[in-house]
Amino acid sequence: QPAEIYMALAEKGAANAKKPLIKTLHQSIVSGCYVGFAGLLSLSIAGNLGVAATSAPGLQKMVFAALFPVNLLLILNSGGQLFTGNTATVPM
């Protein structure tokens, strides 16, 4: 199984390396926007918990941690590009 996983990642990296620059740039910008939107969403909601956050200190962190991964779901569903994923797959 590790060999199959490696080959799948290598094929994905090769496909990413062959994409036109403008398409990769567009997907990267959109993915960056998704990360920013999720950060803003998390900070807006977790930061405005008010009395609930002072009475239960861990609640604010839990709400932030629950909302921030929304960006990863958006990026996966839209087929976006992130630097971390590209550096993990393209060199293979």
C-alpha positions in Angstrom: 0.0 0.0 0.0 2.7 2.6 0.7 4.0 2.2 -2.9 0.5 2.8 -4.3 0.1 5.9 -2.1 3.5 7.2 -3.3 2.6 6.6 -6.9 -0.8 8.4 -6.5 0.9 11.4 -5.0 3.6 11.4 -7.7 1.0 11.3 -10.4 -0.8 14.2 -8.7 2.4 16.1 -8.5 3.2 15.5 -12.1 -0.3 16.8 -13.1 0.2 19.9 -10.9 3.5 20.6 -12.5 2.0 20.4 -16.0 -0.8 22.8 -15.3 -0.6 26.2 -16.9 0.8 28.9 -14.7 -2.3 31.2 -14.9 -4.5 28.3 -13.7 -2.2 27.5 -10.8 -2.0 31.2 -9.9 -5.8 31.6 -10.0 -6.4 28.5 -7.9 -3.7 29.6 -5.4 -5.3 33.1 -5.0 -8.8 31.6 -4.5 -7.4 29.2 -2.0 -5.7 32.0 -0.1 -9.0 33.9 -0.1 -10.7 30.9 1.4 -8.1 30.7 4.2 -8.7 34.4 4.9 -12.5 34.0 4.9 -12.3 31.1 7.3 -9.9 33.0 9.6 -12.3 36.0 9.6 -15.3 33.8 10.2 -13.6 32.0 13.1 -12.4 35.3 14.7 -15.7 37.0 14.2 -17.7 34.3 15.9 -15.3 33.1 18.5 -14.3 36.7 19.4 -17.9 37.7 19.9 -19.0 35.0 22.3 -19.1 37.6 25.1 -20.2 36.3 28.5 -20.1 32.7 27.3 -16.4 33.0 26.7 -15.6 34.4 30.1 -17.6 31.8 31.9 -16.2 28.9 29.9 -12.6 29.8 28.8 -12.2 26.8 26.6 -15.3 27.5 24.6 -13.8 30.3 22.6 -10.8 28.1 21.5 -13.1 25.2 20.7 -15.4 27.4 18.5 -12.4 28.8 16.7 -10.9 25.3 16.2 -14.3 24.0 14.9 -14.8 26.8 12.4 -11.3 27.3 11.0 -11.1 24.0 9.1 -14.0 25.2 6.9 -11.3 26.7 4.6 -9.8 23.2 4.0 -13.2 21.9 3.0 -13.8 24.8 0.6 -10.3 24.3 -0.9 -10.8 20.5 -1.4 -14.2 21.0 -2.9 -13.1 23.7 -5.3 -9.8 21.9 -6.4 -7.6 24.8 -5.1 -3.9 24.8 -4.8 -2.0 25.4 -1.6 1.8 25.8 -1.3 2.0 23.1 1.4 0.3 20.5 -0.8 2.4 21.4 -3.9 5.7 21.2 -2.0 4.6 17.8 -0.7 3.6 16.3 -4.1 5.4 18.1 -7.0 9.0 17.1 -6.1 8.1 13.4 -6.2 
